[in-house]
């Protein structure tokens, strides 16, 4: 089966044909590092991590380049740094470090290239100068602005008309603009704001030019896939296309545009005042990162997702079932195998992760009902290889079952539990069932469940 992806530009599902199968190129808009990432920020990270895994499986690990940027030039960053009384660089470094740690906890691999806007300012200045020279941009009141009227098919990606675009951009209707729809490529910086020398004075880039410059630097004038959240379609991605095509004289910036749907929380838009604003960092104190990842993948990426703590608890229980199937196999090794064809078929159909998840449950059932150890080991390997494409079931089952919420880590340590389990085993051998039951009850009270089976006594935190 060929890979088919929904292209926002055509509003249709299309067969994916990379410009160069030996160099498949993917760019995804990354975080603006002024605050902790919330679950809405995490959704595109997980979605496009699955896409990158699939592309590497189909084209080879060495034939895919995945770029996801870090925006560390932004007025929100400047305001937050002033609010906290810290240097901007300190804020962005700390926030980027926590972001990387949180996304790793969700099982997302680091992209091949993770450029920072501050490292690419010369390229932004060069692109802006080209736009001026070609007549697509103009200088006014120390600003450089892109003249939207010069691009006849501006708005094609979002499908918005002129009035909708002006309203949707939520920009200041500044007196120095030739047209209210024109957007900033470069703006002046005062003494308190980060700035770089340029032909138009000391200043800083606009948000949109950052991604145009970074994607071009690492992926070329045109590349295969550009991804991000649906909230970026307009104005950010629309403006990226306008800048890049106009500056470079290309027919396309990216050939395929992919966008994940909106995220709600507990049935409403996330809001701190409603108490449903969840950062990944805080959720990781209560739930394992893999449960967050699973919940994000249970809904198709283009559909809206209602993220709830009840849903997270259910995802944790599902993973308990998967890891339980892997845990009970006597074969501790992994047989090299391919993902199940149905899993591949599902993912090649515009990343149909709900269908893939349904198949994972079926494979888990096959492991549990295998007639003998050989069949169980074979089914276990298919389950593991299939889950790998989704970035799931990559832990040792024993490590999974030893996880506990941060609030309970002050209780029994792993070594304490192992010692009590060993003492219970000895009590059972001595037929001291009162002592055995007492130890079981003590562990249960501490939230530790015991499972007696052919492989001995296994334990897990409940």
VEXDREN-2710 file (C-alpha; in Angstrom, 1 decimal):
% VEXDREN-2710
k/r/px/py/pz
1/UNK/0.0/0.0/0.0
2/UNK/1.2/3.5/-0.8
3/UNK/1.4/6.3/1.8
4/UNK/-1.5/8.7/1.6
5/UNK/-1.6/11.9/3.5
6/UNK/-4.2/14.7/3.9
7/UNK/-2.8/17.8/2.3
8/UNK/-4.3/21.0/3.8
9/UNK/-3.3/22.8/0.6
10/UNK/-5.5/20.7/-1.6
11/UNK/-8.0/19.7/1.1
12/UNK/-7.8/16.1/0.0
13/UNK/-6.0/12.9/0.8
14/UNK/-3.1/12.5/-1.7
15/UNK/-0.5/9.8/-2.5
16/UNK/2.8/10.9/-1.0
17/UNK/5.6/11.1/-3.5
18/UNK/8.8/12.7/-2.1
19/UNK/10.8/14.9/-4.4
20/UNK/13.8/12.6/-3.7
21/UNK/13.1/9.2/-2.0
22/UNK/16.7/9.2/-0.8
23/UNK/16.2/12.5/1.1
24/UNK/12.6/12.8/2.5
25/UNK/12.4/16.1/4.2
26/UNK/10.0/17.1/7.0
27/UNK/9.7/20.4/8.9
28/UNK/7.5/21.0/11.9
29/UNK/6.9/24.2/13.9
30/UNK/8.3/23.8/17.3
31/UNK/7.8/25.5/20.7
32/UNK/8.1/29.2/21.6
33/UNK/10.2/28.7/24.8
34/UNK/8.7/31.1/27.2
35/UNK/6.6/28.7/29.4
36/UNK/6.1/25.0/30.1
37/UNK/4.5/23.0/27.2
38/UNK/0.9/22.1/27.7
39/UNK/-0.8/19.0/26.2
40/UNK/-1.9/21.0/23.2
41/UNK/1.8/21.7/22.4
42/UNK/2.5/18.1/22.9
43/UNK/0.0/16.8/20.3
44/UNK/1.9/17.9/17.2
45/UNK/5.2/16.6/18.7
46/UNK/3.7/13.1/19.2
47/UNK/1.8/13.1/15.8
48/UNK/4.8/14.1/13.8
49/UNK/7.1/11.7/15.7
50/UNK/4.8/8.9/14.5
51/UNK/5.0/10.3/11.0
52/UNK/8.9/10.5/11.2
53/UNK/8.9/6.9/12.4
54/UNK/6.7/5.7/9.5
55/UNK/8.8/7.6/6.9
56/UNK/12.0/6.1/8.3
57/UNK/10.4/2.6/8.1
58/UNK/9.3/3.2/4.5
59/UNK/12.3/5.0/3.1
60/UNK/15.2/4.0/5.5
61/UNK/16.4/5.7/8.6
62/UNK/19.3/7.4/6.7
63/UNK/16.9/8.9/4.1
64/UNK/14.7/11.1/6.2
65/UNK/15.6/14.5/7.6
66/UNK/13.3/15.8/10.3
67/UNK/13.7/19.4/11.4
68/UNK/11.7/21.0/14.3
69/UNK/12.7/24.5/15.3
70/UNK/12.8/26.3/18.6
71/UNK/11.5/29.9/18.6
72/UNK/13.6/31.8/21.0
73/UNK/12.9/35.3/19.6
74/UNK/9.4/36.4/20.5
75/UNK/7.7/39.3/22.3
76/UNK/6.1/36.7/24.7
77/UNK/9.6/35.7/25.7
78/UNK/10.7/39.3/26.2
79/UNK/7.6/40.0/28.4
80/UNK/8.0/36.8/30.5
81/UNK/11.7/37.4/31.1
82/UNK/10.9/41.0/32.4
83/UNK/8.2/39.6/34.5
84/UNK/10.5/37.1/36.2
85/UNK/13.5/39.4/36.3
86/UNK/15.8/37.0/34.5
87/UNK/17.9/37.4/31.3
88/UNK/16.1/36.2/28.2
89/UNK/18.8/33.6/27.4
90/UNK/18.4/32.1/30.9
91/UNK/14.6/31.8/30.4
92/UNK/14.8/30.3/26.9
93/UNK/17.6/27.8/27.9
94/UNK/15.7/26.6/31.0
95/UNK/12.4/26.3/29.1
96/UNK/13.9/24.5/26.2
97/UNK/15.6/22.0/28.5
98/UNK/12.3/21.2/30.3
99/UNK/10.6/20.9/26.9
100/UNK/13.1/18.4/25.7
101/UNK/12.9/16.4/28.9
102/UNK/9.1/16.4/28.8
103/UNK/8.9/15.3/25.2
104/UNK/11.4/12.5/25.8
105/UNK/9.1/11.3/28.6
106/UNK/6.3/11.1/25.9
107/UNK/8.5/8.8/23.8
108/UNK/9.2/11.4/21.2
109/UNK/12.7/11.2/19.6
110/UNK/14.6/14.4/19.1
111/UNK/14.5/15.7/15.5
112/UNK/17.5/15.3/13.3
113/UNK/18.0/19.1/13.4
114/UNK/16.6/21.5/16.0
115/UNK/17.6/25.0/14.9
116/UNK/17.1/28.0/17.1
117/UNK/15.8/31.3/15.7
118/UNK/18.7/33.2/17.4
119/UNK/21.1/31.1/15.4
120/UNK/19.5/31.9/12.0
121/UNK/19.1/35.7/12.1
122/UNK/21.6/36.4/9.3
123/UNK/19.5/34.1/7.0
124/UNK/16.3/36.0/8.0
125/UNK/18.0/39.3/7.2
126/UNK/19.1/38.0/3.8
127/UNK/15.7/36.7/2.9
128/UNK/14.1/40.0/3.9
129/UNK/16.5/41.9/1.8
130/UNK/15.7/39.7/-1.2
131/UNK/12.0/40.4/-0.7
132/UNK/12.6/44.1/-0.7
133/UNK/14.8/43.9/-3.9
134/UNK/12.1/41.9/-5.7
135/UNK/9.4/44.3/-4.8
136/UNK/7.5/42.1/-2.4
137/UNK/8.4/44.0/0.7
138/UNK/8.8/47.6/1.7
139/UNK/10.4/49.6/4.5
140/UNK/8.2/51.9/6.6
141/UNK/8.9/53.6/10.0
142/UNK/11.9/51.3/10.6
143/UNK/9.7/48.2/9.9
144/UNK/9.9/45.9/6.9
145/UNK/6.6/44.6/5.8
146/UNK/5.5/42.0/3.2
147/UNK/3.0/43.5/0.7
148/UNK/0.3/40.9/0.5
149/UNK/-1.3/42.5/-2.6
150/UNK/1.8/41.5/-4.6
151/UNK/0.9/37.8/-4.2
152/UNK/-2.2/37.0/-6.2
153/UNK/-2.9/33.6/-4.6
154/UNK/-2.3/34.7/-1.0
155/UNK/-4.9/32.9/1.2
156/UNK/-4.9/29.6/-0.8
157/UNK/-3.7/27.5/2.2
158/UNK/-6.3/28.8/4.6
159/UNK/-9.1/29.4/2.1
160/UNK/-9.9/32.7/3.7
161/UNK/-11.1/35.8/2.0
162/UNK/-9.5/39.2/2.6
163/UNK/-11.8/40.3/5.4
164/UNK/-11.4/37.0/7.2
165/UNK/-7.6/37.2/6.9
166/UNK/-7.4/40.7/8.4
167/UNK/-9.7/39.7/11.3
168/UNK/-7.9/36.3/11.8
169/UNK/-4.4/37.8/11.9
170/UNK/-5.3/39.9/14.9
171/UNK/-2.7/42.4/14.0
172/UNK/-2.5/46.1/14.7
173/UNK/-3.7/48.2/11.9
174/UNK/-0.6/50.4/11.9
175/UNK/-0.5/53.7/10.0
176/UNK/2.7/52.8/8.3
177/UNK/1.2/49.8/6.5
178/UNK/0.2/50.2/2.9
179/UNK/-2.6/47.6/3.5
180/UNK/-4.0/46.3/6.8
181/UNK/-3.2/42.7/5.6
182/UNK/0.5/43.4/5.2
183/UNK/2.6/41.6/7.9
184/UNK/5.9/42.3/9.6
185/UNK/9.2/40.8/8.4
186/UNK/11.5/43.0/10.6
187/UNK/10.7/45.4/13.4
188/UNK/12.8/47.8/15.5
189/UNK/14.1/47.0/19.0
190/UNK/14.6/49.5/21.8
191/UNK/17.5/49.4/24.3
192/UNK/15.6/46.9/26.5
193/UNK/14.7/44.4/23.8
194/UNK/17.0/41.9/22.0
195/UNK/18.1/43.2/18.6
196/UNK/20.5/42.6/15.7
197/UNK/22.1/45.1/13.3
198/UNK/20.4/45.2/9.9
199/UNK/20.2/47.4/6.8
200/UNK/17.0/48.9/8.4
201/UNK/18.5/49.5/11.9
202/UNK/18.8/47.5/15.0
203/UNK/15.8/45.2/15.3
204/UNK/14.5/41.7/15.4
205/UNK/12.7/39.4/12.9
206/UNK/8.9/38.9/12.7
207/UNK/7.7/35.4/13.7
208/UNK/6.8/34.2/10.3
209/UNK/10.2/34.9/8.6
210/UNK/11.9/32.7/11.2
211/UNK/10.5/29.4/10.0
212/UNK/11.0/30.4/6.3
213/UNK/14.7/31.0/6.9
214/UNK/15.2/27.9/9.2
215/UNK/13.4/25.5/6.9
216/UNK/15.3/26.7/3.8
217/UNK/18.7/26.5/5.6
218/UNK/18.3/22.9/6.5
219/UNK/15.9/21.5/3.9
220/UNK/16.3/23.6/0.8
221/UNK/14.1/26.0/-1.2
222/UNK/11.4/23.3/-1.5
223/UNK/10.8/20.3/0.7
224/UNK/8.3/17.5/1.1
225/UNK/6.1/18.0/4.3
226/UNK/5.4/20.9/6.6
227/UNK/3.5/20.1/9.7
228/UNK/2.0/21.9/12.7
229/UNK/-1.2/22.5/14.6
230/UNK/-4.3/23.7/12.8
231/UNK/-4.1/27.0/14.7
232/UNK/-1.0/27.7/12.6
233/UNK/-2.6/27.5/9.2
234/UNK/-3.4/31.2/9.3
235/UNK/-1.6/33.5/9.6
236/UNK/1.7/31.7/10.3
237/UNK/1.8/29.1/7.6
238/UNK/0.1/31.2/5.0
239/UNK/2.7/33.9/5.6
240/UNK/5.6/31.4/5.4
241/UNK/4.4/30.3/2.0
242/UNK/4.1/34.0/0.8
243/UNK/7.6/34.8/2.0
244/UNK/9.4/31.7/0.8
245/UNK/7.8/31.5/-2.6
246/UNK/8.2/35.2/-3.3
247/UNK/11.9/35.3/-2.2
248/UNK/12.9/32.1/-3.8
249/UNK/10.8/32.1/-7.0
250/UNK/9.4/28.6/-6.3
251/UNK/6.1/27.1/-7.0
252/UNK/5.8/25.6/-3.6
253/UNK/7.5/25.9/-0.2
254/UNK/6.3/22.5/1.0
255/UNK/4.5/20.0/-1.3
256/UNK/2.3/18.6/1.5
257/UNK/0.9/20.5/4.5
258/UNK/-0.3/18.5/7.5
259/UNK/-2.1/19.9/10.5
260/UNK/-3.3/18.3/13.7
261/UNK/-6.7/19.2/15.1
262/UNK/-7.6/21.3/18.2
263/UNK/-7.3/20.0/21.7
264/UNK/-9.9/20.6/24.4
265/UNK/-9.5/19.6/28.1
266/UNK/-12.3/18.2/30.2
267/UNK/-14.8/19.2/27.5
268/UNK/-13.8/22.8/27.3
269/UNK/-11.1/25.0/25.9
270/UNK/-8.1/24.9/28.2
271/UNK/-8.0/27.7/30.7
272/UNK/-6.2/28.2/34.0
273/UNK/-9.4/29.8/35.4
274/UNK/-11.4/26.7/34.6
275/UNK/-8.7/24.4/36.3
276/UNK/-8.3/22.3/33.1
277/UNK/-5.0/23.8/31.9
278/UNK/-2.6/20.9/31.9
279/UNK/1.1/21.2/31.4
280/UNK/3.0/18.0/30.4
281/UNK/5.5/18.7/33.2
282/UNK/2.8/18.6/35.8
283/UNK/0.9/15.6/34.3
284/UNK/4.1/13.6/34.5
285/UNK/3.9/13.8/38.3
286/UNK/0.6/11.9/38.1
287/UNK/0.8/9.7/35.0
288/UNK/3.6/8.0/33.0
289/UNK/4.5/9.8/29.8
290/UNK/3.6/6.8/27.7
291/UNK/0.0/7.0/28.9
292/UNK/-0.1/10.7/27.7
293/UNK/1.3/9.5/24.3
294/UNK/-1.3/6.7/24.0
295/UNK/-4.2/9.1/24.8
296/UNK/-3.0/11.5/22.1
297/UNK/-2.9/8.7/19.6
298/UNK/-6.3/7.2/20.3
299/UNK/-8.0/10.0/18.3
300/UNK/-7.1/10.6/14.7
301/UNK/-4.7/13.5/14.4
302/UNK/-6.9/15.7/12.3
303/UNK/-9.9/15.4/14.6
304/UNK/-10.5/17.5/17.7
305/UNK/-9.4/15.8/20.9
306/UNK/-10.9/16.1/24.3
307/UNK/-8.1/15.4/26.8
308/UNK/-9.3/14.3/30.2
309/UNK/-7.6/12.8/33.3
310/UNK/-10.2/10.0/33.2
311/UNK/-9.0/9.3/29.7
312/UNK/-5.4/9.3/30.9
313/UNK/-6.3/6.7/33.6
314/UNK/-7.9/4.5/31.0
315/UNK/-4.8/4.8/28.8
316/UNK/-2.7/3.7/31.7
317/UNK/-4.9/0.7/32.2
318/UNK/-4.6/-0.2/28.5
319/UNK/-0.8/0.0/28.7
320/UNK/-0.9/-2.2/31.8
321/UNK/-2.7/-4.8/29.6
322/UNK/-0.1/-4.5/26.8
323/UNK/2.8/-4.7/29.2
324/UNK/1.2/-7.6/31.0
325/UNK/1.0/-9.6/27.8
326/UNK/4.7/-8.9/27.2
327/UNK/5.6/-9.6/30.8
328/UNK/4.1/-13.1/31.0
329/UNK/6.1/-14.5/28.1
330/UNK/8.9/-16.9/29.2
331/UNK/10.9/-15.7/26.2
332/UNK/12.8/-12.6/27.4
333/UNK/14.4/-12.0/24.0
334/UNK/12.9/-10.3/21.0
335/UNK/12.6/-12.0/17.7
336/UNK/13.4/-9.6/14.9
337/UNK/10.2/-9.1/12.9
338/UNK/8.2/-6.6/10.9
339/UNK/5.2/-4.7/12.1
340/UNK/1.9/-6.4/11.4
341/UNK/0.6/-5.5/7.9
342/UNK/-2.6/-4.1/9.3
343/UNK/-0.7/-1.7/11.4
344/UNK/1.3/-0.5/8.4
345/UNK/-1.8/-0.3/6.3
346/UNK/-3.5/1.9/9.0
347/UNK/-0.6/4.3/9.4
348/UNK/-0.1/4.6/5.6
349/UNK/-3.8/5.7/5.4
350/UNK/-3.1/9.2/6.7
351/UNK/-1.8/8.1/10.1
352/UNK/-5.0/6.2/11.1
353/UNK/-3.7/5.6/14.7
354/UNK/-7.2/4.6/16.1
355/UNK/-7.3/1.7/13.7
356/UNK/-3.7/0.8/14.5
357/UNK/-4.5/0.9/18.3
358/UNK/-7.4/-1.5/17.7
359/UNK/-5.0/-3.9/16.0
360/UNK/-2.6/-3.6/18.9
361/UNK/-5.3/-4.8/21.2
362/UNK/-6.0/-7.7/18.9
363/UNK/-2.3/-8.6/18.9
364/UNK/-2.1/-8.4/22.6
365/UNK/-5.0/-10.8/22.9
366/UNK/-3.1/-13.3/20.6
367/UNK/-0.1/-13.1/23.0
368/UNK/-2.3/-13.9/25.9
369/UNK/-4.1/-16.8/24.2
370/UNK/-1.1/-18.4/22.5
371/UNK/-1.1/-22.2/22.5
372/UNK/2.6/-22.6/23.4
373/UNK/5.7/-20.7/24.3
374/UNK/6.9/-20.6/20.7
375/UNK/3.7/-19.0/19.4
376/UNK/3.6/-16.6/22.3
377/UNK/7.2/-15.5/21.6
378/UNK/6.3/-15.0/17.9
379/UNK/3.1/-13.0/18.7
380/UNK/5.0/-11.0/21.3
381/UNK/7.5/-9.9/18.7
382/UNK/4.9/-8.9/16.2
383/UNK/3.2/-6.9/19.0
384/UNK/6.5/-5.2/20.0
385/UNK/7.5/-4.4/16.4
386/UNK/4.0/-3.0/15.6
387/UNK/4.0/-0.8/18.8
388/UNK/7.4/0.5/18.0
389/UNK/6.0/2.3/14.9
390/UNK/3.7/4.1/17.3
391/UNK/6.5/4.8/19.8
392/UNK/4.8/2.5/22.3
393/UNK/5.8/-0.5/24.5
394/UNK/9.5/0.4/24.3
395/UNK/10.1/-0.1/28.1
396/UNK/11.0/-3.2/29.9
397/UNK/7.7/-4.5/31.4
398/UNK/9.2/-4.7/34.9
399/UNK/10.2/-1.1/34.7
400/UNK/6.7/-0.1/33.6
401/UNK/5.1/-1.8/36.5
402/UNK/7.5/-0.2/39.0
403/UNK/6.4/3.3/38.0
404/UNK/4.5/5.3/40.6
405/UNK/3.0/8.8/40.8
406/UNK/5.4/11.3/42.4
407/UNK/3.0/11.6/45.4
408/UNK/3.7/8.0/46.3
409/UNK/7.5/7.8/45.7
410/UNK/8.1/8.5/49.3
411/UNK/6.7/5.1/50.2
412/UNK/8.3/1.7/49.8
413/UNK/11.3/1.7/47.5
414/UNK/11.8/-1.0/44.8
415/UNK/14.4/-2.6/47.0
416/UNK/12.0/-2.6/50.0
417/UNK/9.3/-4.3/47.9
418/UNK/11.8/-6.9/46.5
419/UNK/12.8/-7.7/50.0
420/UNK/9.2/-8.2/51.2
421/UNK/8.4/-10.3/48.1
422/UNK/11.4/-12.5/48.9
423/UNK/10.3/-12.8/52.5
424/UNK/6.8/-13.8/51.4
425/UNK/8.3/-16.5/49.0
426/UNK/10.2/-17.9/51.9
427/UNK/7.1/-17.9/54.2
428/UNK/5.1/-19.7/51.5
429/UNK/7.9/-22.3/51.2
430/UNK/7.8/-22.8/55.0
431/UNK/3.9/-23.0/54.8
432/UNK/3.7/-20.0/57.1
433/UNK/0.6/-18.7/55.3
434/UNK/-0.2/-16.2/58.0
435/UNK/3.1/-14.5/57.5
436/UNK/2.6/-14.7/53.7
437/UNK/-0.8/-13.1/53.9
438/UNK/0.4/-10.4/56.3
439/UNK/3.2/-9.4/53.8
440/UNK/0.7/-9.4/50.9
441/UNK/-1.7/-7.2/52.9
442/UNK/1.2/-4.8/53.8
443/UNK/2.2/-4.5/50.2
444/UNK/-1.4/-4.0/49.1
445/UNK/-1.9/-1.2/51.6
446/UNK/1.2/0.5/50.1
447/UNK/-0.4/0.2/46.6
448/UNK/1.7/-2.8/45.5
449/UNK/-0.1/-5.7/43.8
450/UNK/1.3/-9.2/43.7
451/UNK/0.8/-11.7/40.9
452/UNK/1.7/-15.3/41.5
453/UNK/2.4/-17.3/38.3
454/UNK/4.6/-19.9/36.6
455/UNK/7.5/-17.4/36.5
456/UNK/7.3/-16.8/40.2
457/UNK/5.9/-13.8/42.1
458/UNK/5.8/-10.5/40.1
459/UNK/4.7/-7.2/41.5
460/UNK/3.4/-3.9/40.2
461/UNK/2.4/-0.6/41.7
462/UNK/-1.4/-0.3/41.4
END
